[in-house]
Structures are given as C-alpha cells and as structure tokens.
Amino acid sequence: SLNGRTALVTGSTQGIGLAIAEALACAGAQVVLHGIEAAEQGQAVAARLQEQTGARCAYVQADLADETAAAGLVAAAAAALAPIDILVNNAGIQHTCPIAEFPAARWNAILAINLSSAFHTMKAALPGMRARGWGRIVNIASVHGLVASVNKSAYLAAKHGLVGLSKGVALETAAEGITVNCICPGWTDTALIQPQIEARAAAFGGDRQAGIRELLREKQPNLTLLPPSHIGEVAVFLCGPAAAGITGVALPVDGGWTAQ
Ligand code: NAD
C-alpha cells in the first residue's frame, strides 16, 4: 500500500494522468493533481477524486511550457499537500507533420512540455526524496521513446530523450532508495490521439471505428486501444514494494507494438 505517501502527477485532470492519479489514490497515496486549467476547474477534479477514493487530493496549476513554472511545480505541490514522495511526469502534447513543414514553435513546445519539464520536476523533487531515503519517479514516455513512426520528429526526440534522461537519473539515485522508470504506452484511449484517429477516419468517409482499426492494424498487435486505467495500475506497481529493484527501465505497455 502507498499509505502515507504523497504523489504529484503532471497533466492529471484527464486521460492517462487522471487514471494514474486515481490508481495511486486507490492504493492509499494522497495526490496532487496538476494541469493548465484554472484553479476552480482543477480543484473540482481533485474534490471528485477525494470523494471517490477517500484520499486527500489537491490541485496545482502550472504551464509546463514555462521553464520557471516547471521548476516551481514540485514546491507548489508540496505546499498544497505535503513533500512529494512519488513524482509522475505525464503531461505531454503531440503534433504530427513531416519535418519539412514542422513549425519550430511546435518543436519547442513539445520539447519543453514532454521532456524539459521532467528535468525540472525531477531536479526539484530529488533533494527531498534523498533526505527521506525513499522516492519513486515514473515518467510517461511512449512506444515512440523506443521506436519511430513517420511525421513525429519532435515527439520522438522528446520521448527518446525522456527514456535516456530517466536511465541517467536512475543511475544517479540507484543506491538511495529511489527508482526512476518509464512507462511506454502504445495507442491509449485519450484525447491526445483524437486528431490522428480523425485523420484516419477521413479516409473511410469519417468512420471513426474504421480509423481506429486502421491505426491499430498498422502497429498494435492486440488490436485494442489500451484503457488509461491499465497504465495507472502499472504505475502503482512501479511505486510498490515489489518494484524496489526495478530502476532505469522503459516498460512497454503496448499490446505487442515493440515486439515486432
Ligand atoms: P491528454 O491530452 O488527455 O493528456 C495530456 C495532459 O497534458 C493534459 O492533462 C494536459 O492538460 C497536459 N498538458 C498539455 N499541455 C500542457 C502544458 N503546457 N503544461 C502543463 N500540462 C500540459 O493525453 P494522454 O494520452 O493522457 O497523454 C498523457 C501522456 O501519455 C503524454 O505524455 C503522452 O505523450 C503519453 N502517451 C499517450 C499515448 C496515447 O496513445 N494516448 C501513447 C503513449 C504515450
């Protein structure tokens, strides 16, 4: 059980982040949710989760495209609830486009939100984890941290970078009761992939299910979108006692994608 532990999950008002927050709260952790939504909106999500699970929950707003905000997030989360024992870097955005037309501003935003924010939050969280001799960091990378697909140059760079960064921090903290791991999801049923589903559906007269089938057929052998709750349960496992010896791994949860 994660009783007595405090978690911060970035980008957790929806999607995979919210599912991870729910799973951690159900496992007994108190959870600081984070997002870009205004305080009132985010606090409503936190209140719902607290009601649902009985775990204490709070909400902190920060735009992770902003380096200063990213660097201050862990302190703000600790102030909102308690010092952070479990850090889940989940916030992320996607933009698909051939490199020749890829807008530089999108490149910068993807690198900042999907990669640099994890550097800033880990840097800020580690001193406290070290002082307490216990910490768990789970970074949500992607299959695209391990293998490539076309038209995802920025996302690939950020996610491959996140896998490398996580391995490095795992080595720096390995003897201190801290683990640092990545989860590498395949197609997961969230808002993030809707533009890609719609682009595929367009080839089938707007048939969304046909678009989803086509995306899965191409890459994901289980032929099923992953439910975000499954990523949540894997995150809880990585934070639990049985995973104390697992550090520096990038764990695919991908229906067989990277086995090919
Ligand atoms: P999502 O769009 O539902 O969630 C993304 C979260 O990131 C949102 O809560 C959003 O508010 C937050 N975010 C976006 N921009 C931000 C900013 N500037 N500052 C702070 N937070 C910001 O999508 P999701 O699928 O739940 O994505 C969660 C993570 O999972 C991402 O890192 C994504 O790359 C990764 N992932 C998703 C899939 C998938 O198929 N859905 C697959 C592999 C990896």
Residues whose N, C-alpha, C, O or C-beta is under 5 A from the ligand:
A	BS01	NAD	G11 S12 T13 Q14 G15 I16 G17 G35 I36 A62 D63 L64 A65 N90 A91 G92 I93 I113 I140 A141 S142 V143 P185 G186 W187 T188 T190 A191 L192 I193
